Amino acid sequence: MHDIVIPKLNTVDVTYTLVEWLFDEGDVVPPDAPVAILETSKAAQEVTCESGGVLQHIVTPPAECELGAVIGRIFASHEERERFAAARTEGRESAEPPGLIVTKYARDLMKRHGITDDRVRALGKSVIKTADIETLISKQDREPEPRHIPSRAQRAVADIVTEAHRTIPAAFSVVKIYAAEALRLSRQLAGLERSMIGMPELLIKCVASLHSGFPLFFASIQPDGNAFPAKEAHIGVTVDVGKGLYIPVVKNAGGRPIAHIARELMEFRVKALRGSFTESDLTGGNIAISLNDDVGIVLTQPLILPPHVCMLALCAMQDELYRDAVGELSARQFFYLGLSYDHRLINGREAAHFLGEIKKILEIADRIRRLGEIDGDSHDR
Amino acid sequence: MTDEAAGGATATEFLHIVAAVLKLDPAELDDGAGPATVGNWTSRKHIELVVTLEEIYGVSFATDEILGIRSVCDLRDTLRGKGALS
């Protein structure tokens, strides 16, 4: 016999919803087959079972299940499963609570007002009288106060934000970056690569290039304050197309061409639109970028997603006038880049170096051009 | 109104929608206009365009279609392929 257990799919949820079984009770399930669909706060995910055999459901969908809960069992034979199912049915029947005693007038009132046995049973009384039903009716008739009930996904966001503020001693720095070279490269690449490469894509590639020079910024910090460095830069990026906030992860961003990253980012936006993310899209990041480049957003202080050590915030492009080399007034574009960082590991000096390096890469033509090449961690500190 | 005239009106409406999303004058958008030539046509605006056109024309774009659209002409052809534009 083998238990089918709710696995840990992410670091956010403590329960998942069992949406459906992919096999009926009594079906023979092959080894490593997906057997059920779970829904997390952000995605749907299959549950696989290593062992093959005859399936018995323990939990009936839809149902909220805690991590580690046994939702089904795999038996070696049909006979074994049937014995288990029979014993389970007997146990369930014997565990049925005794029937309620409801007076005739109380029963009539229940019928007239559509009050169910379950609501009556919830009163915890063995004998139900007319007065008990009248109390339920008065509660039922009361106009419910208008309220907004956040979605499950929004509650997950709230949990992360609360956890971040509770556990991370965060500090914040910001740098001003002139965008002329980045915009020029963006236009060039858009023509060459037939990809939409803008500031978010360039920034992802730029940040990934700093992995070897600034390993602590990509580390995972533990509750005891110790940190584990990451082998590669896996960069979470906020995506919100009006269907909820997601932070999918661009894996190994340092070792991939920028056109691949641009395509993946667009795929993430489509998944956000269609609600088709999988848990693997949303997990495994070790640093994150919050895209706050809506017109008029001057500055954003991002939170830090535990167990990350920092998060960047890309803000909107702005225009300013300046005097050029010959004293003439000209216009130029710039944006602010914010960095929230965990003070247990990073001090203001390192944060300033990190932001300064990003600024240099994005502003200096020779350096930013390298982002368009297929290179890895080439920008050392 | 003839079919041709009706088709013309639909095409004009389409161009006005694209221009409105990109915050441009429709006169600035020719068939070749796309992310490579229009500064406002960012990856975010691209998705915004898709959402807007899906809502207005009652169609759905496949992921490959969304990723493959590179110009106003591509967008119009994709909508025509779905029977949303004459």
Interface residues (C-beta under 8 A of the other chain):
Chain A: L183 R187 A190 G191 R194 M196 G198 P200 E201 V241 G242 A262 R263 L265 M266 E267 R269 V270 L273 L291 D293
Chain B: P35 A36 G39 W41 T42 S43 R44 H46 I47 E48 V50 V51 T63 I66 L67 R70
